[in-house]
Amino acid sequence: MGVFKEPFQVRFRAIEFEHSCCHRGQNEPSHPDSFLRSINQIILATEGLEFHASIQSPANSYQMNLDFDHAWGTLLIRSGIWQEKPFDASTLTEIPDIQPDFLLTNDSEILAVEIEKSNKKTIWFDLIKLMMLIGGGIVQFGLIVAPRNYAHRMGVWDLFESARFYKYCLQKYAKTELDLIKNIAVLGYTQEVRVSGNWAELRRESINEIKNKAKHYFSP
């Protein structure tokens, strides 16, 4: 029988938070002033956020599970400006049963948040979900939070840019109403990982180093 080991833990942090909906020179939508103030508050509250990745076992090529969602939401709520708002999807009658990652309120507005850490294709549904919540009068604003550097064994994806591109496509090709588009924003950040005693930008090489250390950790 093998010896049980606690999950292998890796420290991460999120830096250089930036709001931008511009894609390749496109002008920034004219977001409402209250929405811009809220975005700036969120950036100030979460800059430098530390979170963790855990590797439970060698299964699935030492798959990492990041707790960014929980850490981001906890830090933001501790700032005292935002509170989590209960959401009962069963009360919705005209839109499907959907659940945002976070539903936040600052007592004057309600904000739905979708956090995308790894799968750029699901950003399409994130955007549609936010549009449905805004259009249905459930929230006033929607926010997508995505990293510039989702690193995997084959390379690095810029999910921040993907989210801006998809939002641009909805406006240009799907002719989404500007009054709806301007109430959705994209927030990007850069991931750093603690390796060999230093913070380094997360890259494919970092992932390989982490998994090599995990392999040694789980070796009999």
Beta strands, then each sheet from edge to edge (+ up, - down):
strand 1: 8-19
strand 2: 49-55
strand 3: 64-66
strand 4: 83-84
strand 5: 102-105
strand 6: 110-115
strand 7: 141-147
strand 8: 150-152
strand 9: 155-157
strand 10: 184-195
strand 11: 198-201
sheet 1: 3+ 2- 1+ 10- 7- 6- 5+ 4-
sheet 2: 3+ 2- 1+ 10- 11+
sheet 3: 8+ 9-
end
